[in-house]
Amino acid sequence: MVSGHSSYVMKHHDLPIEVHDLTVSYQKKPVLYGVDLEIEEGSFVGILGPNGAGKSTLIKTIMNMIKPNGGYVKIFGDRPRAGIKRIGYIPQKESVDWDFPVTVFDVVLMGRYGHHGWLSRIGKEDRNKASECLEQVNMLAYADRPIGNLSGGQQQRVFLARALAQESAVYLMDEPFAGVDAVTEKTIISILQEMKKAGKTLMVVHHDLASAKEYFDQLLLLNMRKVAFGSVSEVYTHELLQKTYGGKLAVLSEMATEVAKNPEP
């Protein structure tokens, strides 16, 4: 018995993210119910589901921004508060106050505070890292601009640069492609794929079914409950998509027909 138990602990100890029987409610109305999830290191996971499915809630609960009603989250075997420093986070654009008087460079520099704490001095190394990350997303030329003066796509690039500056092991991103132009989307996905190659673990809330198939290695289909989680070829099926979206989206039936006509090889 004892040896079996210890191997179980070892199996779970180093998982970047483990979610067990997670239940979250707003005003007594369940948003997530009984979600179990184990994310292996180096995974690149797309989170798909209809509006109100609990996608953002899942991300925020992992980030310790929302307290669950039941179940638990572990980050590298730790409770979220202890593990949170190892996570980089890109929130939904709507949740950010874009009128806050801060420059692009300052926003990216905020990604370095996790390495020091808020009261420590930011040094030359941090500034160099912030510049390097801005260059990576092709935004170094905008370093001195107020963040509010940028287009939506540019703002999203800056938030990606801030996340890169955190040098985290795990990244949670809430619709990073929402409202961005095609060029920015291409830039972002290529950077995310580079991060995955470097061994980072990525979970990305995504709303576009067509590109999800190309972008991610694994998909989590969510509609308050976990409908399915696995490789794209296992999960991206007519039946599971139908089960997830329940016909809420008019475009879904067309998409599902395409999937049925062109099954994955």
C-alpha positions in Angstrom: 0.0 0.0 0.0 2.6 2.5 1.1 4.9 2.1 -1.9 1.9 2.5 -4.2 0.9 5.7 -2.5 4.3 7.3 -2.7 4.5 6.6 -6.5 1.2 8.4 -6.8 2.6 11.4 -5.0 5.7 11.4 -7.2 3.6 11.2 -10.3 1.6 14.3 -9.3 4.3 16.3 -7.6 6.0 18.0 -10.5 3.0 18.6 -12.8 2.9 22.3 -13.7 -0.9 22.4 -13.2 -3.1 19.9 -11.5 -6.8 20.7 -11.0 -8.9 18.3 -9.0 -12.7 18.2 -8.7 -12.8 22.0 -9.1 -16.2 23.7 -8.6 -16.6 27.5 -8.8 -19.9 29.5 -8.4 -20.8 33.2 -8.7 -23.8 34.1 -6.5 -24.5 30.5 -5.9 -24.7 29.8 -9.6 -22.2 27.1 -10.7 -19.8 28.3 -13.4 -17.4 25.3 -13.2 -18.4 21.9 -11.9 -16.1 19.0 -11.0 -13.3 19.8 -13.3 -10.2 17.4 -13.2 -7.1 18.3 -15.2 -3.5 17.3 -15.3 -1.2 19.5 -17.5 2.2 18.0 -18.3 5.3 20.1 -18.7 5.8 21.5 -22.2 2.1 21.2 -23.1 0.5 23.7 -25.5 -3.2 23.6 -24.6 -6.0 25.5 -26.3 -9.1 26.0 -24.1 -12.3 26.1 -26.2 -16.0 26.4 -25.3 -19.0 28.7 -25.7 -19.5 32.1 -24.0 -20.2 31.5 -20.3 -18.5 28.1 -20.3 -16.1 29.0 -17.5 -12.9 29.4 -19.6 -11.8 32.7 -18.0 -13.0 31.4 -14.6 -10.7 28.4 -14.9 -7.7 30.5 -15.7 -8.4 33.0 -12.9 -8.9 30.2 -10.4 -5.6 28.7 -11.3 -4.1 32.2 -10.9 -5.7 32.4 -7.3 -7.8 35.4 -8.3 -11.0 33.4 -7.6 -11.5 31.1 -4.7 -13.1 27.7 -5.6 -16.2 26.4 -3.7 -14.8 22.9 -3.9 -11.7 21.0 -5.1 -8.3 22.4 -5.5 -5.5 23.7 -7.8 -1.9 22.8 -7.5 1.0 24.5 -9.3 4.1 22.3 -9.3 2.7 20.4 -6.3 2.1 23.7 -4.4 -1.1 25.5 -3.5 -1.7 28.4 -5.9 -0.4 31.2 -3.6 3.0 29.5 -3.3 3.2 28.5 -7.0 1.9 31.8 -8.5 5.4 33.3 -9.1 6.1 30.6 -11.6 3.1 31.6 -13.8 3.0 34.4 -16.4 -0.5 35.7 -17.1 -2.1 37.7 -20.0 -5.6 38.8 -19.0 -8.5 39.6 -21.3 -8.0 43.0 -22.9 -11.3 44.3 -21.6 -10.2 43.8 -18.0 -7.3 46.3 -18.4 -7.5 50.0 -17.7 -5.9 51.3 -20.9 -6.2 55.0 -19.7 -3.7 54.4 -16.9 -0.8 56.8 -17.5 2.0 54.4 -18.1 4.4 53.8 -20.9 4.9 50.7 -23.0 8.3 50.1 -21.4 6.9 50.5 -17.9 4.2 47.8 -18.6 6.9 45.4 -19.7 9.1 46.2 -16.7 6.2 45.2 -14.4 6.9 41.7 -15.6 10.2 41.8 -13.7 8.7 42.6 -10.2 8.2 38.9 -9.5 11.9 38.5 -9.5 12.4 41.2 -6.9 9.2 42.2 -5.1 7.5 45.5 -5.5 9.8 47.5 -3.2 13.1 46.3 -4.6 15.0 48.4 -7.2 14.7 47.5 -10.8 18.2 47.2 -12.2 20.0 47.5 -15.5 19.6 43.7 -16.2 15.8 44.1 -15.8 15.7 47.1 -18.2 17.8 45.1 -20.8 15.4 42.2 -20.5 12.4 44.5 -21.0 14.0 45.9 -24.1 14.8 42.5 -25.4 11.2 41.3 -24.9 9.8 44.4 -26.7 12.2 43.7 -29.6 10.9 40.1 -29.7 7.4 41.3 -30.3 8.5 44.1 -32.7 7.5 46.9 -30.3 10.8 48.4 -29.1 10.2 51.5 -31.3 7.0 52.2 -29.1 8.8 51.9 -25.7 8.1 55.5 -24.7 4.5 55.7 -25.9 1.6 55.7 -23.4 0.0 52.2 -23.5 -3.5 53.8 -24.1 -2.3 55.3 -27.5 -1.7 51.9 -29.1 -4.0 49.9 -31.3 -5.5 46.7 -29.8 -3.0 44.5 -31.6 -0.1 46.6 -30.4 -1.4 46.5 -26.8 -1.6 42.7 -27.0 2.0 42.5 -28.2 3.1 44.6 -25.2 1.2 42.3 -22.8 3.0 39.3 -24.4 6.3 41.1 -23.9 5.4 41.7 -20.3 4.7 37.9 -19.9 8.0 37.1 -21.6 9.8 39.4 -19.2 8.5 37.3 -16.3 10.5 34.3 -17.5 7.9 32.0 -16.1 7.7 28.2 -16.4 3.9 28.3 -17.1 1.9 30.8 -19.1 -1.9 31.3 -18.9 -3.4 33.5 -21.6 -7.0 34.7 -21.8 -7.9 35.2 -25.5 -4.6 36.7 -26.6 -5.8 36.8 -30.2 -9.0 38.6 -29.5 -9.4 41.8 -31.6 -5.9 41.7 -33.1 -5.0 42.0 -36.8 -3.7 39.0 -38.9 -0.1 40.1 -38.7 -0.2 40.4 -34.9 -1.9 37.0 -34.6 0.9 35.5 -36.7 3.5 37.2 -34.6 1.9 36.0 -31.3 1.4 32.4 -32.4 5.0 32.1 -33.7 6.3 33.4 -30.3 4.1 31.0 -28.4 5.4 28.1 -30.5 9.0 29.2 -29.7 8.1 29.3 -26.0 6.7 25.8 -26.2 9.9 24.6 -27.9 11.8 26.1 -25.0 9.9 23.8 -22.7 7.4 26.3 -21.4 3.9 25.1 -20.5 1.1 27.2 -22.1 -2.7 27.3 -21.6 -4.5 29.6 -24.0 -8.2 30.5 -24.0 -9.2 30.7 -27.7 -12.4 31.4 -29.5 -11.7 30.4 -33.1 -12.4 26.7 -33.9 -10.7 26.8 -37.3 -7.3 28.0 -36.2 -7.4 26.0 -32.9 -6.7 22.8 -34.9 -3.5 24.3 -36.3 -2.2 26.2 -33.3 -2.3 23.8 -30.4 -1.0 20.4 -29.5 -3.8 19.6 -27.1 -7.4 20.9 -26.6 -9.5 21.3 -23.5 -13.2 21.4 -24.4 -15.1 23.1 -21.6 -18.7 23.8 -21.0 -19.0 24.3 -17.2 -17.7 20.7 -17.0 -14.7 19.2 -18.8 -16.2 17.7 -22.0 -12.8 16.4 -23.3 -9.1 16.9 -22.9 -6.4 15.4 -25.1 -4.5 15.7 -28.4 -6.1 17.7 -31.2 -6.7 14.5 -33.2 -8.5 12.9 -30.3 -10.6 15.8 -29.3 -11.4 17.8 -32.4 -14.3 15.7 -33.5 -17.8 16.5 -34.7 -19.3 14.7 -31.7 -17.2 16.3 -29.0 -17.5 19.8 -30.5 -21.3 19.4 -30.8 -21.4 18.3 -27.1 -19.3 21.3 -26.1 -21.2 24.0 -28.0 -24.6 22.4 -28.0 -25.5 24.2 -31.2 -25.2 27.7 -29.6 -23.1 29.0 -32.4 -24.6 29.1 -35.9 -21.1 28.7 -37.3 -20.6 25.5 -35.4 -22.8 23.3 -37.5 -20.8 24.4 -40.6 -17.5 23.8 -38.8 -18.7 20.4 -37.6 -19.8 19.4 -41.1 -16.3 20.4 -42.4 -14.7 18.3 -39.7 -16.9 15.3 -40.6 -16.0 15.8 -44.3 -12.3 16.1 -43.6 -11.4 14.0 -40.7 -7.9 14.3 -39.3 -5.5 11.8 -41.1 
